[in-house]
Amino acid sequence: MASTSVFMATPVTRLSSAQLPSIKKNSAFSVRCMSTQPPINDGETAGSSASKSPSPTPISTPPPPPPPRAPKVSTKFSDVLAFSGPAPERINGRLAMIGFVSAMAVELSNGQDVFTQISNGGVNAFVATSVLLSMASLVPLFKGVSVQSKSDGIMTSDAELWNGRFAMLGLVALALTEFVKGSALV
């Protein structure tokens, strides 16, 4: 039985120096081929390489690419508190969520409207809550933690933004309704 080669012989085209005038024989320019076929020596012809059985060359797979790095988050004061930065809307939304829930809880328990709550010591509670919540919100941002980095499942950063926006609208609607009505909502 005669052994036959698995690889087909391909014609080799050699370019003359007239066709490649800018590449010199000993230049630093080199070409590397990633072929799975064994190289053909200059002394061999296509017919003589077909009669020999080539040794199988191992096919190596390239390593997987490294995981993408998280983008750098700016920790500059002007970037964090910029109009389009991560802090202002989140802090306002968190304050609105706490304010709306606490305003409704006090209104249901005592029957006081929002304006009465503010005049009966609500300003001090609002300032203390604002300072505490703002500092708690800003510390991770100044450490470089992204607002999207800890959002999984239902509790995502987008859900927090939307809940804060609805709470802002709800607090304004509650105050406007009580102002027009002249008393507490319930």
C-alpha positions in Angstrom: 0.0 0.0 0.0 1.3 3.4 -0.9 0.8 6.2 1.6 -0.6 9.3 0.3 -0.3 12.8 1.7 -3.3 14.5 3.2 -2.0 17.9 2.2 -2.3 19.1 -1.4 0.7 20.7 -3.0 0.3 24.3 -3.7 2.4 26.2 -6.2 4.9 28.5 -4.8 5.1 32.0 -6.3 8.3 33.8 -5.8 8.5 37.5 -6.3 11.6 39.0 -7.9 13.4 42.0 -6.4 12.1 44.1 -9.3 8.6 43.5 -8.0 9.5 44.4 -4.4 12.1 47.1 -4.7 11.7 48.5 -1.2 12.4 45.2 0.7 16.0 44.2 0.9 17.3 40.7 1.5 18.5 41.3 5.0 15.9 43.8 6.2 14.0 43.5 9.5 10.8 42.8 7.6 9.6 39.3 8.1 6.4 37.4 7.5 5.1 34.6 9.8 2.7 32.0 8.5 0.2 30.3 10.8 -0.5 27.5 8.4 -1.1 23.9 9.5 0.6 22.6 6.4 4.3 21.6 6.7 6.7 24.0 4.9 8.0 23.1 1.5 11.8 23.2 1.3 13.5 25.0 -1.6 15.1 21.7 -2.9 11.8 19.8 -2.9 9.2 19.8 -5.5 5.5 19.4 -5.1 5.7 15.8 -6.3 8.5 14.7 -3.9 6.7 16.2 -0.9 3.5 14.3 -1.7 5.4 11.0 -1.6 6.6 11.6 2.0 4.2 11.3 4.8 4.3 14.6 6.7 4.4 14.5 10.5 1.2 15.7 12.0 1.6 19.2 13.4 -0.2 19.9 16.6 -2.9 22.5 16.3 -2.7 24.9 19.2 -5.6 27.1 20.1 -4.9 30.6 21.2 -5.5 31.5 24.8 -8.9 33.1 25.6 -8.9 36.8 25.7 -8.7 38.4 29.1 -12.0 39.6 30.6 -12.8 43.2 29.8 -11.7 45.7 32.4 -14.2 47.9 34.1 -14.0 51.4 32.9 -12.3 53.8 35.2 -14.7 55.9 37.2 -13.7 59.5 37.9 -13.4 60.4 41.6 -13.0 64.1 41.0 -15.5 66.3 43.0 -16.6 68.2 39.9 -17.2 64.9 37.9 -19.1 63.2 40.7 -21.4 66.2 41.4 -21.7 67.4 37.8 -25.2 67.8 36.4 -24.9 64.6 34.4 -22.7 62.9 37.1 -23.8 59.9 39.1 -24.5 61.7 42.5 -27.2 64.4 42.1 -30.1 62.5 40.8 -29.4 59.5 43.0 -29.1 61.6 46.2 -32.3 63.6 45.3 -34.1 60.3 44.5 -33.1 58.7 47.7 -34.1 61.7 49.7 -37.4 61.8 47.9 -38.1 58.2 48.6 -37.5 58.6 52.3 -39.4 61.9 52.3 -42.5 60.5 50.5 -42.7 57.4 52.7 -42.2 59.3 55.9 -44.6 62.1 54.9 -47.3 59.4 54.1 -46.6 57.6 57.4 -46.9 60.7 59.5 -50.0 61.8 57.6 -51.6 58.4 58.2 -50.6 58.2 61.9 -51.2 61.8 63.0 -53.4 63.3 60.2 -50.9 66.2 59.6 -50.4 67.5 56.1 -46.9 68.0 54.6 -46.7 71.7 55.4 -47.7 71.1 59.1 -45.0 68.4 59.3 -42.4 70.8 58.0 -43.3 73.6 60.4 -43.4 71.2 63.4 -39.7 70.4 63.3 -39.5 68.7 59.9 -36.7 71.1 58.7 -34.3 69.7 61.3 -35.1 66.1 60.4 -34.8 66.9 56.7 -31.4 68.6 57.1 -30.1 65.7 59.3 -31.4 63.1 56.9 -30.0 65.0 53.9 -26.5 65.2 55.3 -26.4 61.6 56.4 -27.8 60.2 53.2 -25.6 62.5 51.0 -22.4 61.4 52.8 -23.4 57.8 52.6 -24.0 58.1 48.9 -20.9 60.1 48.1 -18.3 58.0 50.0 -18.5 55.0 47.6 -18.4 57.3 44.5 -15.3 59.1 45.8 -13.6 55.7 46.3 -14.2 54.9 42.6 -17.1 52.4 43.0 -19.4 52.6 39.9 -23.1 53.0 40.6 -23.9 50.1 38.3 -21.3 47.7 39.9 -23.6 46.3 42.6 -26.9 46.0 40.8 -28.3 42.5 40.4 -31.7 41.0 39.8 -34.6 43.3 40.7 -32.6 45.9 42.6 -30.7 47.5 39.7 -29.4 51.0 39.5 -32.0 51.9 36.9 -34.8 50.7 39.2 -33.4 53.0 41.9 -33.4 55.9 39.5 -37.0 55.3 38.4 -38.2 54.8 42.0 -36.5 58.1 43.0 -38.1 59.9 40.1 -41.6 58.6 41.0 -41.0 59.5 44.6 -40.1 63.0 43.6 -43.2 63.3 41.5 -45.3 61.8 44.4 -43.9 64.2 47.0 -44.6 67.2 44.7 -48.1 65.9 43.9 -48.8 65.2 47.6 -47.8 68.8 48.6 -49.7 70.3 45.7 -52.9 68.3 46.4 -52.8 69.2 50.1 -52.2 72.9 49.2 -55.2 73.0 46.8 -57.4 70.9 49.2 -56.3 72.9 52.3 -56.0 69.9 54.5 -54.3 66.5 54.7 -54.9 64.0 51.9 -56.4 61.3 54.2 
